[in-house]
Amino acid sequence: MNAVSAEKAAGVGPDPDVREEVLVLETARARDEAIRLADAGENDAAMQLLSTASTELRRSGLTEEAEALELEQPLLTPHRYADAAARKQLHYESHRRKRGR
């Protein structure tokens, strides 16, 4: 076990790799929540949720992840979401991102 003083531990910032992974997992959860909202007919709220998640990803420098999320937003429109393939694609992306990019 590695022991460090409280001062040294307090001076260490968050690990950027861990923060990135947390953001990716939070985004996958946002996809899941967006699916739930769209299932309930709250398509606008679902699209807003993905938009907010995309903005957070961009702020953190995860442009590729943000762009992927932005490409999925149109799948949540009522017309597109009525097609089961749209829901399936969103679910697949959520699962894939949780498992690792």
C-alpha positions in Angstrom: 0.0 0.0 0.0 1.2 3.5 -0.8 0.6 6.0 1.9 0.9 9.7 1.3 0.5 12.7 3.6 -2.9 14.5 3.6 -1.2 17.6 2.1 0.2 15.6 -0.8 -3.1 13.9 -1.4 -4.9 17.2 -1.4 -2.5 18.6 -4.0 -3.2 15.9 -6.5 -5.9 16.9 -9.1 -8.4 14.6 -10.7 -7.1 12.0 -13.2 -8.1 13.3 -16.7 -8.5 9.7 -18.0 -10.9 8.9 -15.1 -12.8 12.1 -15.7 -13.2 11.3 -19.4 -14.5 7.8 -18.6 -17.0 9.2 -16.1 -18.3 11.7 -18.7 -18.6 8.8 -21.3 -20.6 6.7 -18.8 -22.8 9.7 -17.8 -23.5 10.2 -21.5 -24.5 6.6 -21.9 -26.9 7.1 -18.9 -28.3 10.2 -20.6 -29.0 8.1 -23.7 -30.8 5.6 -21.5 -32.8 8.4 -19.9 -33.6 9.9 -23.3 -35.0 6.6 -24.5 -37.1 6.4 -21.4 -38.4 10.0 -22.0 -39.1 9.3 -25.7 -40.9 6.1 -24.7 -43.1 8.3 -22.5 -43.8 10.6 -25.4 -41.5 13.4 -24.0 -39.4 13.6 -27.2 -38.5 17.3 -26.7 -37.2 16.6 -23.2 -35.2 13.6 -24.6 -33.6 15.8 -27.3 -32.8 18.5 -24.8 -31.1 16.0 -22.5 -28.9 14.8 -25.3 -28.1 18.4 -26.3 -27.1 19.2 -22.7 -24.9 16.1 -22.6 -23.3 17.0 -25.9 -22.5 20.5 -24.7 -20.8 19.1 -21.6 -18.7 16.7 -23.7 -17.6 19.6 -25.9 -16.6 21.6 -22.9 -14.5 18.7 -21.7 -12.7 18.4 -25.1 -14.5 15.2 -26.1 -15.6 16.5 -29.5 -15.9 13.0 -31.1 -18.2 11.8 -28.4 -20.3 15.0 -28.7 -20.6 14.7 -32.4 -21.8 11.1 -32.1 -24.4 12.2 -29.6 -25.5 15.1 -31.9 -26.0 12.7 -34.8 -28.4 10.6 -32.6 -30.6 13.5 -31.6 -32.8 13.4 -34.7 -33.6 9.8 -33.9 -35.7 11.2 -31.0 -38.1 13.2 -33.1 -41.6 11.8 -32.8 -41.7 10.8 -36.5 -38.3 9.0 -36.4 -38.7 7.5 -32.9 -41.9 5.8 -34.1 -39.6 3.5 -36.0 -38.3 0.7 -33.7 -35.0 0.9 -35.5 -34.3 4.3 -34.0 -34.9 3.1 -30.5 -32.7 0.1 -31.1 -29.9 2.2 -32.5 -30.0 4.5 -29.4 -30.0 1.5 -27.1 -27.1 -0.1 -28.9 -25.0 3.1 -28.8 -25.7 3.4 -25.0 -24.6 -0.2 -24.4 -21.6 0.1 -26.7 -20.3 3.2 -25.0 -20.8 1.7 -21.5 -18.6 -1.2 -22.6 -15.8 0.9 -23.9 -15.1 2.9 -27.0 
